[in-house]
Amino acid sequence: MSTKIEWADETWNPVTGCNKVSAGCKNCYAETLAKRFWKGRKFTDVQMHEDRLSQPYKFKPGTKVFVNSMSDLFHEDVPFEFIDKVFAVMAVNADTTFQILTKRPDRMLEYFNFQAPFYGDYPNAETEKRVWDIALTEYSKYSTEWPLPNVWLGVSVENQAAADERIPLLLKVPAVVRFLSCEPLLGEVVLRKITRIDRMEVLVKWMHMIHWVIVGGESGHGARPMHPDWVRSLRDQCQAADVPFFFKQWGSWYPAFVSNAANYISEGNKKSSYQYHYENEHKEDKWQFMKKVGKKQAGAMLDGLEYKNFPNQ
């Protein structure tokens, strides 16, 4: 299905349904769509759709496909056997790029480390062997490329806590392209703080293992504002490490200058204004006045420039 998501051309949902696991899930757009169109089915009802496994064959070569915009492929209710089928389909559609984003990197890592006892012709088969077994059996195709070069794996990172928890797990996953989706960005994220690997404090220059960073603010009902310094910080960190940076949108809120904020708010603009204060990593007080103008008007310009960069593939 075609999509309005700026960094993808199509969406593919072999799984639908999910549940909230962190602060970034509070105003889930997928849940909003489910309430509108699912006719009584709860969003927490996770379902696999075997009939949708054939959809990628309809995509044009070079298409970027966001996998499971209405779910999380690594949700705990999705069996590894079904994930194998999804990966087999992606494996045989090598001319299509598949972008998988998860808030459950622990289960993603578990999937790649999983050995299935007496799985098909491979006793204690590793993930690679299981995927190619399905590809060969059902689609008569096989390759020796692993990890799959057309599959990008990413984690959602809405704040420093999520970064600390999820990025180290992502780094352990076999992937040609690893990416971060910092949307909605709810706090400052300092990537160089991510040094705790396997419970040992080490100086790790790991940014070369991240190949793409997406940043975006929240839109829709109940959208929370995003401080522009948070965006600038991630942009600067990416530029310093030569990592492609994609600024998707401001969301509903836009940074604005108001000469007298108190008067502006008292004149009936309380719901459409916000005075943002936070203390950055250098213990400096940062203030920013934000106005709620809507996603379309807010746009995606950062300091007069657009950033729409993709990994080099």
N, C-alpha and C positions, 0 to 999 in steps of 0.2 A: 504494500500500500504506500502510495506517495505520502510524503511528510513535509511539514513546515519546519522541522528541526533543521537548523542551518548547516549542521555538519554532517548530515546524512541525506541520501536521495530517496530512500525507501525505508519502511519499517516491516519487520517480519515477526509475527507473534505466534510461534508454536506453543507457547505457554502464556496463559493469562491468569491474573489474580495474584495478590501479594498481601503483605501486612507490614506495618510500620516498625522500623527498628532503630531509628535515630532522629535527631532534630530536623534533618533535611527532609524527612518524610511528612512533616506536619501538614503541609498544604499540597499533598500529592496530586498532580494533574491527572494521573491515570485513574486514581480513585474517583475524581470528579467526573471523568468521562464514563466510568463504569456506572455510577449512580444515574447518569443521564440515559444510558443506552442499554444496560444489561437487564432491565425489566424484572427486578426482584432478586436477581442473583447477587450475593454479597461479594464485595471485592476481595475478601479474605478467602473465598472459595477458589483455590488454585487448581487449574485444569490444564491437562496436556491435550494438544490437538494434532493427532496423527495425520489428519487430512491436510494439514497445512505444511507438511514436510516437503511437498512438491513445489511450493510457491517459488523458491529461489531459481528454479529453472526458467522462469518467465522473465527474470531480470536481464537487462542488457549488460554486456561485458563492461567492466569498469564501474558498475554501480556500487555505491557505498550504502550498506544496509545496517540499520540499527536493529539489533536482535532483542526482542522482548521489551518494547516500549511500554507494554501493559503488564509487565511482571519482572521477575528476576530469574534468569536461567538457573542460578545456583540456589534458589529457594529450597529450604529443607524438605518441602513436600514434592519436589521434582526428583524422581529416581535417577540414579546414575545411568541406568540402562536407556532412559529416554534422552538424557544429555548425550550419550554416545551416538544416538541416531541423529541428533542435531549437528554434532560435529562431523559425522559421516557425510551429511548433506553439504555442509560447508566445504569439506575436503574435496568433493567431486565437482563443486562449482568454483574452481580455482580462479576464474576470471572475475569473480565478484568479491568485494571486500566486506567482511562482516565485523561489526563493532559491537562488542559485548560489554555491558556495564553492570557492575554488581555492588551491592552494599554488604555482601557476604563473602569476602575474600577467604575467610577461613574454610568455608565449604568448597570454594573454587579450588583451593590448594589441596583439600582432601580428595576432590575428584581426580586431579592430576596424579595424586599419589596412590590412588585406589587400585588394588589388585583383586580382580574378581575370581573367586575360586571356581574352577571348572566352567569358565565362560566360553561357550562354543568350542572351538577346536584348540583353545589356548588355556590350559590349566593355569590358574593364577595370572591371568593375562593383565598386562599393564595397559594403561589407557590408549596409548598409540596403537597397540596391536588390536585392541577391541574395535577402535574407530575404523581402522583400515580393513578389518575383517568384515564389518558391515558394508563398507564401501565396495569391497570386492564381491561380496555375496549378492547384494541387492542392486548394485549399480555397475558391476563389472569394471570398476576402476580402482587403481592402486598407485600409490606414489611412496617414495621414501622420505619425503620432506616432512620434518617434524621438528619444532612446532609448525603448525600450518601457517605459511607466509601470508595468507589472505585473511587471517583472523586476528583482530586487535582486541586485547583484553584490558579493561579499565576498572577503576574503583571510584565511587563517589566520595568526595572529600569536601564537607561543608564547613569544617572548622579544624582547629589544631588537634582536638581530641580524635576526630575521625582520621586525620592524617597520621597521627601517631599509631593508631590501631591498624589501619588498613594498608598503608603503603608498604610496610615491611613484608606483609603477606603477599602483596602483589609482586614484589621483587623476587619472590621464590617460585613464582609460576612460570613455566616455560612459554614464552611468547616472543614473537618477532617484533611486535609493537605493543608497548604498555602505555596506558594513558590515564590521566586524572580528569574527572569531571567535577570542578569546583562550582557546582550549581545545585541549589542556591547557596551562594557564598555567604555564610552567617558570621564569620569572624576572620581575624587575621590568621594566615597560614604561612609559617616560616619553614620551608622545606629542608633547609640545612639542619634543622633540629632533629630530623629523622635519622638518628644514629644508633638506635637500640635494635640490634639484630641478634636473634637467638639468645636474648637475655644478657648479652654482653655489650658493654659500652665500648664501641670502636669508632674510629674516625673513618667513615665510609664515604667515598666520593661516588654516590649512587645515582646522581642525576643523569648520568649517561645511560642508565637503565630505564629511564622514563623518556618516552619519545614524543609526548604530546600533552599539553595542558589546556583544558577548556575552562573558561570562567563565565559565570552568568549570574545575574540577579533574579529575584523571584517576581513572578507576575501573578495576576489573578486575585481572587478574593482572599483577604488576609495576608497579602504579600508583605514580607519584611524587607526593610531597606538594606542596602549594601554600601558600606563606606568606600569611597573611591580609593583611599589609601590601601585598602586590602587588595584591590585590583592592580594598582600600580606596583605593589610589592611583588605579586606573582609575575606580572609582566617583566619586571626588572630581574627577578630570579631566573626566569626562563631565558631571557636575553643573555645573561651572564653565563649560563650553561649551554647556550646554543640549542635550546629546546623550543620547537614550534609552539606558539601561543595563539589561542583562538578566543577572542572576546565575543561571546555570543550576544549579550544584551545587558542593559541596565535593569530590566524588569520594570515594575510599575513606578519605581522611585528614581528620581534624578537629582544629582547634586546641584544646588543652586545657591546663589548669593542673594541674601536679603539684608538690607541695611539695618532694619529693626525687626528682628525675629519676634520679639514679644508683641509688637503691634500687629504684625502679620497674623499671628495665631489668634489674638484677641478679636480680630475682625472676621471671625467665622471660618478660619482655615485650619482649625485644629486637626481635623481628620486627614487633611491633605498635606500636612507638614510634620517634620520630625527633626529634632535637634540631636545629632548623633555624637556621643562622646565615648571614647575608649582610650585605654592606655596601651600604647604599642610596646613592642619588645624592648625598646630603649627607655621605657618608663616615662615617655613623653605623653602629655595630655593632648588628644586630638579631638577637635570639634568639627562638625560638618552639618550644615543645614540641608535637609533633603525635602523635595517636593514630590507629591504623588501626581504624576502627569499621565500615566498609562504607558504600556509597553511600546506602542507604536511611536509615540512622541519622544519617549526617552531614547530610543535607538540604541546604537552600539559604538558610539564614538568615544574614545578615551584620549583626553588631552588633544583633541583635534584630529586624531587618526583612527582608522579601523585596523583591527588585527584579526585576520581570517586565515591563519597559517595552518597547514596540515603537515603530517609526517612525510618525509621524503621516501616514497616507495616506487 
